[in-house]
Amino acid sequence: MTAAIFSVESDTQIALKGKIDRHNIPSIYPQIMAWNQSASQVELELQHVSRIDSAGMALIIQIIEHAKLRKCHIMLSFMPNQLRTLLSLSNAESLLHEHIKK
């Protein structure tokens, strides 16, 4: 899987799949910003992310902020090691600690 995919799996689950990087984000960004969640908590599933860079990390933070404005809490599941490393290197772990599903 090479392209980035944003999918709404259900009212309480969305997913990012493929390469979530600066080259592929523009193709899914309008779809993400048009997403109107109705649940108070939604799981963002990352199990099928094959690659993520700092732009992908910023996109996830933006998804969380986008949902927050609509009074929705995002929980991240199946966080890739690449994302954990990026968060650590950029000292951004504290931004997402309450959004990581344990």
N, C-alpha and C positions, 0 to 999 in steps of 0.2 A: 504494500500500500504506500503510495507516494504522495498523493494529494491530501490536503487537509479536509476533514469532514466535521461538520457540526450537525448533530442530530438530536431531535427531541424524542426520547424513548417513551416517555409517559409524562403525566402531569408533575411527577416528582423526580424524574430522572432525565438528564441530558448527557451527551457524550461528545468528547473530542476524539478524533481518530486520525491516524496517519502522521504526516510530518507537520508539526505545529511550529513553523518557523517564519522568518521575515519574508520568505519568498511565497509562502502559501496562505498566510493570514489574510491578505486582501481579498481572496476569493470567498472566505467565509464570514468576514467581518460584518457585512450588511445583514446577513441572516441572523447573526448573534444579536446585533443591536435591535433588530425587529422582533426578537423573541419576547413574548409577553407571558411571563409565568403567572400562574394563579395560586400556586401552593405557597405556604409560609416557609417551607424548607424544601430544597431541591438538591439532589445528589449530582455532582459533575463527575462522571466516570471517565477515567483516563487510561484504562487498561490497554486500549489498542493504539496508544500514542507510540509511534516508532521513533520519533525524534522530536526534541523540543529545544529551543534556544531562548535567549533572553527576551526576544519579542514575544515568544509563546508564554513565557512567565508573565510578562506585562499584560498580555491578553487575558490570562486567567485572573489576574488582579482586577482588571477592568470588568470582567464578567461578574466578579464578586461585588464590585461597587455598583454596577448596573442593577443587579438584583437587590442590593441594599436599599437603593432609592425606591424600590417597589415593595419594601418590607418583606423581603425574602432572604433567607439565610442559605448560603451555598456550602455544601460539604463535599470535599474532594475525596474520591476513592480511587484506589489503585494508582497512587502517585508514582510516576516513573523515577528511577534513581537520578536521571539527568536533571529533573526538576528539583529534587531535593538538593543536589549539588549546586545548582544555580542559586537557589534560595540561600544556601549557606555562604557561598562565595560573595553574594551581593548583600549579605547581612539583612535579608528580607524575611527571614523565618518568622519573626514576630508578627509580620503582617498577615500571615496565613495560619498561625498556630491554632486558632479557634475554628478553622475551616477544614482541618485534616481529620478524616475519618480514621479512627484507630482500630 
